[in-house]
Amino acid sequence: MFPFRIYYLISQGPNPAKSGSGLLFGIGVSKKNFNSAVDRNRIKRLTREAYRLQKQNIKQRMQEGNKCLSLFFIFTAKELPAYPAVYEKMQVILKRLILIADENSINPA
């Protein structure tokens, strides 16, 4: 989902981080696209804030299903994003991950 590439792992059982939330989150921004550390850190801050404000639904789903979700976002665009755009993309991504997690609980493979 542009401007993010998302890697995720949904697993059963207790959280490997032992934080009790069932969620692990990380973000990376390429130095190739953003030479300035200030720009890379700004993108990370915007993404973490958008995630923090919207993670409650997915956190609740993971706890109900006794699952753990590990997420890693890689920012792939070449321009600095505006916060509303990051917030909207995060909302779409998390809704899609909820659907994927629900499908995994219906059809365990």
N, C-alpha and C positions, 0 to 999 in steps of 0.2 A: 504494500500500500504506500505509494509514493507520498512523501519523501522518506519513508522509513522502510527498512528491510527488517523483518521480525523473525527471530528464531525462538521457538518455544518448545517446552517439554512438559507434558502432562503426565504425572505419575500417581499411582495409588499409594496410600499409606501416609506415615508421618512426614512432616516437613524436614528436609535434610539440613536446613539452617537452624532447626530447633527453635525458631522464633514463635511458633504457634500460629502464624498467620496463613501459612500454606502458599505464600507468594514470595518469589525472588525476582528482582528486577535489576536490569543494568542497561546502560546506554553507551554507545561509542560514536565518536565523530572523527572522521578521517583528517589527519594532518595534511594530506595531499590536497583536499578541497579547501581547508581553512588553515592557513599558516599561522594565524594569530591565535594564541591560547585564549585570549579574551573572547573571541568569536566562538571557539569550541565550547568554552565553559558556559557561555550564554545559551547556546543550543541545548546543552545538558540541563541547565537550570529550567528552561522553558518546558522541556519534555518531562522532567521529574515533577514539576508543579502540576502539569496537566494530568499526569498519571496519579499523583497523590489525591487530587480532587475527584477522580472518577473511579478509583479502585474498589470502592465499597461493594458494588454489585458483584464483581468477579470474586472478591475475597469471600463474600457470603456463600456463593455457589461452590467454591472450592472447599470450604469448611463443611457444608452440608453433605457433599459427596465424598468426604475424607480423601481429598486429592491435594496434590501439590502442583503448582504452576510455576515454572521457571521461564522468565522472559528476558530476551536481550534484543534491544533496538539498535540498529545502525542507521544513522542519518546519512542519506545518499545524495541529497540535493546540493547544489553548488552556491546557493544564495542563502542569506540569513532569513529564517522564517519569522512571520509575525505570530504572536501568541494565539490569536483567535484561530488561525489555520492549524497550529499544532494541537490545540484543544479539540477542534472538530475531528481531526484525523485520529487522535487518541480515542475519542468516543466511538468512532466507527471500528477501530481495531479491537477495542475491548468488547464491543457487542459481538463481533465476529468470533472472538475467542470464547465467549460464553456459549455461543451456538456450537462451536467445535467441542467444547468440554461436555456439553449436554449430549451430543451425538456419541461421544466416547462412552458415556455412562449407559446409554441405551444399547449400544452394540459393542461390548468389550471384545477387543481382538488381541 
